[in-house]
Amino acid sequence: MSFTVPRNAPSFNNPQRVVEDHIWGSTAVARGPNSKNGSGGGILGTGLFENRNALPMYKDKPYAYPPSHRRRPLWRRKRTFGFGLIVISLLYYFGAFQKHHETATSSWGWLTSSSESGKSKDWLHRRQRVVEAFELSFDAYSRYAWGYDEFHPMSKKGRQMTPKGMGWIIVDSLDTMILMNLTSRVTHAREWISNSLTYDQSQDVSTFETTIRMLGGLLSAHYLSNEYPTLAPLSDDDEGAPGEDLYLEKARDLADRLVVAFDSPSGVPYASVNIGEYKALPAHDAGGASSTAEATTLQLEFKYLAKLTGEKDFWNKAEKVMEVVDNNAPKGGLVPIYINPKTGEFHGSNIRLGSRGDSYYEYLIKQYLQTNKQESLYLEMWDETLQGVRDHLVTYTEPSKFTIIGERQSGLDNLLTPKMDHLVCFMPGTIALAVTGGLTEAEAKKRGPWTKKNEADMQLARELMHTCWGMYKYMATGLAAEITYFNIADPPLPESAPHQAPADFDPDPEAEWRKDFDVHAADVHNLQRPETVESLFYMWRITGEVKYREWGWEMFKSFMNYTAVPDGGGFTSLSDANKIPPVTRDNMESFWLAETLKYFYLLFSPNDLLPLDKIVLNTEAHPFPRFDMGPILSTGWQRKPKTVDTTAA
Ligand code: DMJ
């Protein structure tokens, strides 16, 4: 398919950038919800300077506000005034030159001038670019597919997944819009949720996807709108406005329908639920087995709901799954990717941290953090698992020695397959989060104890982050493939082997490092996935190393350059990200709005927006608060004693 980089998406490497910024900015808004009620004004209307005044104040810290003139002492105002007079005189004498200079460095000029040359980076400006990409995406969806669950931005069409729709994109995006302070869009979404969203539809839905995206989206909207009432503020006092518990009421209604999934003989949830009939259904394949990751990635959501409602049943059902999984005594803490809801036993022996396995590991450590480190058994399980990953899955590539996490497709006693789904790239960030609990590395060291294991885990996180970034650098568009293979030694090098990958990715097409990477023709698609920018966000917050922000910015530019749809159409997944121009796929995933753009936004935000030691983000990037279990909730199970396996494969 032929493809030209659309005019409305800027080339970030191009000297014509100022002009293109203007075009990009001006196309996005026209019929977005903001233009309707005037509170947001769209991209051009919320240009950089104007929008500064709309930037959120977190905990009364006006990050982006210039100091107020009204509060300045008189002497300072005089001095400024005097300085201004001098500048005006100079401008008068050097008129033409000065005019040109202003154009190059004012609102849009930062990308091509100082920031791009690396002299003075302005992360809030970069963050504003992310907001604009979000607005462009969401407004295209609003124009062409409002209320639909899917959005196909090239054909400008929507499609429902259920008879009346689930609000898939609207609900998944809601908390990103709250964080970005996009008030009128939140109001529009909220109206739709209040007036049009119903779960009273006879339709099978995925237990996991509906929980992480819809239940998670509603719960985090509830949390954020209470925790940060100045962000996208509600006007509930207005007559006819939806009530303040709208998100929680919808979440409760949905959860009551989803919770039937847990009513299996073992307590392991079935893969699907008919939400209209409150009826659970086993998966159609794998002998009715559920994906292990799916069964074990519902806990943060149902536990938070239990905390909010006081309904312990949600808690009990969610935690029971963890007990059943752990009773299988997985070797090295590594779980096969299927589990049978009838028996509670694993099905098959395929072990990977990619699809169907990934978020089991993620939710171990996040459950520990969610309840303020009161449930130490989840930390134990995480620690066992990470040791298992080192012993059985970590190896190094040839000849450059990148660190990878491979797969054991026929169990731990059989071959290591040197393959990483993009999904595995949640690991570097999650490992770092586990080490510090969300504190910065420096603060964690200061508070101590800082162990050799902590040091080694941070090292592993850094090395894996580097490899995940390499997966982007390897591709022609700078956007990673869905799956990357690697060249490894036979037998694979053990985790203890000396290794030192090159620090930089030489852009030469013949560069040595490229020999270590391999992308198969079937895997060249890019689905706008978040895992790498998710990890960059954690790595930046925890290590404070600016290179992670820089990598994120480079990745963001690749998305802008290669996935934008012409005529303000938003952004699309790619069928081939290894060609220039790329082959487009005509689909915008809801996690583009819920996760990928949210993580870019957070990566470029000040660190006390959603402080990492106070919250947990669910696997769909929906933030929930950490909490104490209190008198009602408690851990209802204990681990059976078992020997921890530390044998290297
Ligand atoms: C999201 O729905 C979640 O991040 C999930 O854990 C994995 N798949 C997608 C994004 O890639």
Boltz pocket constraint, residues with backbone or C-beta under 6 A from the ligand:
constraints:
  - pocket:
      binder: B
      contacts: [[A, 359], [A, 423], [A, 529], [A, 530], [A, 531], [A, 591], [A, 595], [A, 619], [A, 620], [A, 621]]
      max_distance: 6.0
